[in-house]
Amino acid sequence: MRALALKGNAARLDAAYPAPSLMKGHALIRPLLAGICATDLELIKGYLGFNGVLGHEFVGVVEECPDRPELAGARVTGEINLSCGQCPTCLRGGREHCPSRTVLGIAGHDGCFADYLTLPIENLHIVPSDVPDTAAVFAEPLAAALRIRHQVNLGQDTRVAALGDGRLGLLAAQALSLSDCDLLVIGRHRDKLAVLERQGIPTALADDGAERAAFDVVVDSTGSPRGFAMALELVRPRGTVVLKTTVANPAPVDVNRLVIHEITVIGSRLDRGGGHHRLARRPEWRS
C-alpha cells in the first residue's frame, strides 16, 4: 500500500509499504480524510524517536472486521491509544495511560497517512450521517480540547488565558468558551484569532502584552517551547497552568517560580470518548 512513513528524521512516501495485518478484535480501515497535527511535525524533528507511518487524526471506512462483520462499510473515527486492558492502570479506568500501550502514528503502531490502518474495535466511534468528513476528522483534537474542562473547575469568576491560535488552540478556546469563565485567547496571527472573534470570543495579540500574574488558569496550546514560560508569566500565584503542548526540544523550566508562587501544573491529553460524542451534537467547530 502507499504510506507516508518516517524513518529517522525523514518522512517519505512509500508506494510499496507493507499493509497492516488484521489482528483479532481489530478492524481494517480505509482513511477518507486525515489531519496533520503539530505532533506529526515534532515526530519528524525526532520527538519520541518514532519510526513508521505517521498520522493519528482521521475519518475512514471500515473495510474488514471479522469479529464484528456488521461494521463493514461504517464510517468511523477512532481513539489513538491501544492498551492491554489487563494491567492495574487499565483496570482502574486509565487505559490511555497503560504502561504497555502503543499509540496510533506516534508510538509503536502505524498511523493513518496510508491506504489502510488498523485499530481495536473498542477504539472506534461511528460517525453520525449528518456529520461531514471535514468535521469528523477533528474528533481527536476536539477530544483533547474538551479534556481541559474535565480537569479544571471553571466558574463565572475564573479568569482564563488560552495561549495559541493554531488548530488545537482554536478548538481549546471554543471548548473553554462553553463554560462561564472570563476567557481571553492570546495568539500571534490576526487572521486565526478572527475565527474566534466572529464567535464573540475575546482575543489579543501576544505582542501587545497581557497583564502578568493576573489569570487563575492559563492553557498552553502554543506548540512552542516558549509557551510554558509565557504561561508562568501570566498565571497568578496559586493559579493553574494546563499544558497541551508537546515539543521535541522543550525549553528550560523555571521551577523556582512554581515553588515560590505555589503554581499547579496539569498535563492534559485526551477526553476519552467524550470528544467524539460531542462532535456528533455540534458539528460546527472551526479551526
ChimeraX attribute file (.defattr): number of C-alpha atoms within 10 A of each C-alpha:
attribute: neighborCount
match mode: 1-to-1
recipient: residues
	/A:1	12
	/A:2	15
	/A:3	25
	/A:4	20
	/A:5	22
	/A:6	23
	/A:7	15
	/A:8	14
	/A:9	15
	/A:10	12
	/A:11	18
	/A:12	12
	/A:13	14
	/A:14	15
	/A:15	12
	/A:16	9
	/A:17	16
	/A:18	10
	/A:19	15
	/A:20	14
	/A:21	11
	/A:22	16
	/A:23	14
	/A:24	11
	/A:25	13
	/A:26	20
	/A:27	28
	/A:28	23
	/A:29	25
	/A:30	22
	/A:31	23
	/A:32	17
	/A:33	15
	/A:34	20
	/A:35	18
	/A:36	14
	/A:37	16
	/A:38	17
	/A:39	20
	/A:40	18
	/A:41	15
	/A:42	17
	/A:43	24
	/A:44	20
	/A:45	16
	/A:46	18
	/A:47	17
	/A:48	13
	/A:49	15
	/A:50	21
	/A:51	22
	/A:52	20
	/A:53	27
	/A:54	29
	/A:55	23
	/A:56	30
	/A:57	26
	/A:58	26
	/A:59	30
	/A:60	26
	/A:61	21
	/A:62	25
	/A:63	17
	/A:64	19
	/A:65	22
	/A:66	15
	/A:67	13
	/A:68	12
	/A:69	12
	/A:70	11
	/A:71	18
	/A:72	16
	/A:73	15
	/A:74	16
	/A:75	23
	/A:76	24
	/A:77	28
	/A:78	26
	/A:79	26
	/A:80	25
	/A:81	24
	/A:82	22
	/A:83	21
	/A:84	16
	/A:85	17
	/A:86	11
	/A:87	14
	/A:88	12
	/A:89	16
	/A:90	17
	/A:91	12
	/A:92	10
	/A:93	11
	/A:94	14
	/A:95	21
	/A:96	22
	/A:97	14
	/A:98	20
	/A:99	13
	/A:100	11
	/A:101	19
	/A:102	19
	/A:103	17
	/A:104	24
	/A:105	27
	/A:106	24
	/A:107	19
	/A:108	15
	/A:109	24
	/A:110	28
	/A:111	26
	/A:112	28
	/A:113	24
	/A:114	23
	/A:115	17
	/A:116	22
	/A:117	26
	/A:118	24
	/A:119	24
	/A:120	20
	/A:121	17
	/A:122	12
	/A:123	18
	/A:124	19
	/A:125	18
	/A:126	19
	/A:127	25
	/A:128	15
	/A:129	9
	/A:130	9
	/A:131	16
	/A:132	13
	/A:133	19
	/A:134	14
	/A:135	19
	/A:136	26
	/A:137	26
	/A:138	27
	/A:139	27
	/A:140	25
	/A:141	24
	/A:142	27
	/A:143	25
	/A:144	22
	/A:145	26
	/A:146	25
	/A:147	22
	/A:148	24
	/A:149	15
	/A:150	10
	/A:151	13
	/A:152	13
	/A:153	11
	/A:154	19
	/A:155	11
	/A:156	10
	/A:157	10
	/A:158	16
	/A:159	20
	/A:160	25
	/A:161	26
	/A:162	26
	/A:163	29
	/A:164	28
	/A:165	29
	/A:166	20
	/A:167	19
	/A:168	23
	/A:169	28
	/A:170	26
	/A:171	24
	/A:172	29
	/A:173	28
	/A:174	21
	/A:175	19
	/A:176	26
	/A:177	19
	/A:178	10
	/A:179	15
	/A:180	13
	/A:181	17
	/A:182	19
	/A:183	22
	/A:184	21
	/A:185	27
	/A:186	25
	/A:187	23
	/A:188	17
	/A:189	14
	/A:190	13
	/A:191	10
	/A:192	17
	/A:193	24
	/A:194	15
	/A:195	15
	/A:196	21
	/A:197	15
	/A:198	9
	/A:199	11
	/A:200	10
	/A:201	18
	/A:202	17
	/A:203	21
	/A:204	18
	/A:205	16
	/A:206	15
	/A:207	9
	/A:208	9
	/A:209	10
	/A:210	16
	/A:211	9
	/A:212	13
	/A:213	15
	/A:214	17
	/A:215	25
	/A:216	21
	/A:217	28
	/A:218	29
	/A:219	29
	/A:220	28
	/A:221	27
	/A:222	26
	/A:223	22
	/A:224	18
	/A:225	17
	/A:226	14
	/A:227	20
	/A:228	28
	/A:229	15
	/A:230	16
	/A:231	24
	/A:232	25
	/A:233	16
	/A:234	23
	/A:235	26
	/A:236	21
	/A:237	19
	/A:238	15
	/A:239	21
	/A:240	22
	/A:241	27
	/A:242	21
	/A:243	21
	/A:244	25
	/A:245	23
	/A:246	18
	/A:247	18
	/A:248	17
	/A:249	12
	/A:250	13
	/A:251	13
	/A:252	10
	/A:253	13
	/A:254	11
	/A:255	10
	/A:256	9
	/A:257	13
	/A:258	16
	/A:259	12
	/A:260	10
	/A:261	15
	/A:262	14
	/A:263	20
	/A:264	15
	/A:265	17
	/A:266	15
	/A:267	11
	/A:268	19
	/A:269	18
	/A:270	21
	/A:271	22
	/A:272	19
	/A:273	16
	/A:274	15
	/A:275	21
	/A:276	24
	/A:277	15
	/A:278	14
	/A:279	22
	/A:280	19
	/A:281	11
	/A:282	10
	/A:283	16
	/A:284	10
	/A:285	13
	/A:286	13
	/A:287	17
